[in-house]
Amino acid sequence: MTITGSLENIGEYALLMKRVLTPPDRMREFFREFFKEMYKLGVNSIWIVVIISFFIGAVIVMQIALNVASPLLPRFTVGAVSREIILLEFSSTIMCLILSGKVGSNVATEIGTMRITEQVDALEIMGINSANYLILPKITAFVAFMPVLVIFSMFLGLYGGYVICYLTGTPPVSTYVYGIQAFFRESFVWYSIIKSMIFGFIIASVAAYYGYSVRGGALDVGRASTDSVVINSILILMTDLVFTQLAMG
Amino acid sequence: MIEVKNLIKEFEGRVVLDDISANFQKGAVNMIIGKSGSGKSVFLKCLVGLIRPTSGEIRYGGRNFLAMKNREMKRLRRDMGMLFQGSALFDSKTVLENVMFPLDVFSRKNQRERRKRAEFCLERVNLLDAADLFPSEISGGMMKRVAIARAIALNPKYLFCDEPNSGLDPKTSQMIDELIQDITRDFNMTSLVVSHDMNSVMNIGDYILFLNEGIKEWEGSKEHIMDSDNDKLNDFVFASDLFKKIKEADAIITGNEANEENRKKLIQRMEEEAKDL
């Protein structure tokens, strides 16, 4: 990808967002699509969030318990450190990287297929702002549902750790529970939620851009879907770096 | 009525439409014909505003489409219905929801009235029974009919059809053609049909515009298309055996001097075929 090509993409993305972020023609239609998308992109992602968060939470606690076994550190450190990892990075950043694969490819493929089968043109002919009609409900629904997914992920990550402590006894459950409560800062939860909402916007909008700009056939839709996942992953990691420096640095 | 004046479209310096002017009449089926790659679809997309021409004028009822502001253009587009080559039905909606869609977005009527209108349009294309099916559950011909029902839902003044017969068997093709013709007459619309199917042209074409390599080669009625002396048009029209034979048979019936040679050729070919048999 050349520098000129990247700049062109940024320009096209900005122009597309200008068309997307306008008031909908009909609120009734917007809300109908909004709730459909919330179900499709958000509710349907709960199962993957549940499975991954539970197991990764358990593994994090197990690894920390094994590798931070020092007489100089109190045992509740395992719970405290696991909590910070899950709250600050896993439930927002890592979860969004995973969702960029599921949701990002879904959005890019759906819009890309609509593009190559002339469904987008059909909307334009009817005098509908197709970018606004197709993309705005996806972005708003996904961003609005992100806090739910993140909170689910936090609870299940910590619960995974609880289960592993219960099964192995390392550390004991009471010590783990004490650890996850020790030095707790509520602001970390808000930090994580806000960060995930920013990532949610990136995932939905970048994937929609790649889908909307598809020209050609099925191969191009596949390429757009892959590109959207790759670019989303890079953007999420870069934004995480910047956001962490700004908020915590 | 749609007037097109000196329309030019270039893609990166390559001229795809070269100085095309035409008038498309109200209440008539206007057909744009030509070989693949002759610029028919680009011409149609320019007319509906999906592609912006390099220069020229497109007038809808006297109003210049290309000079319109966004809002005015949007309003005009509500007077347009389009049937796409691949039907372009929304996969996630049922047949009824597809037809109701333009009504849901633009009509001020209540839900019951919108549904009634959609059902009327579906009945018009004989598909009321398929109202609850999804596009993936119906045949190509049915999809085309649903697309027609959706196109007429808002009672448009202009109907555009891009290759309405592509991928359909002859009988279904004829049914779609007749539907387009009936709807054009019933709703007094200006219809524009892009096609390379000569059967359709002879069936329903009131006015025919022949494009060749982006240039307007010929225009006229279907009554005159068979006896045109334009070589490029004749190449296109008589590319099919059926039309060749029709012309040859016509030559025999009229039996005039000019067609004598054709008559001899036909007799010779018939004799050869008889020998082969």
Interface residues (C-beta under 8 A of the other chain):
Chain A: D25 R26 R28 E29 T113 M114 T117 E118 Q119 D121 A122 E124 I125 M126 G127 I128
Chain B: V48 G49 L50 M73 K74 R75 L76 R77 R78 M80 G81 M82 F84 Q85 G86 A88 L89 F90 D91 F101 P102 D104 V105 F106 F160
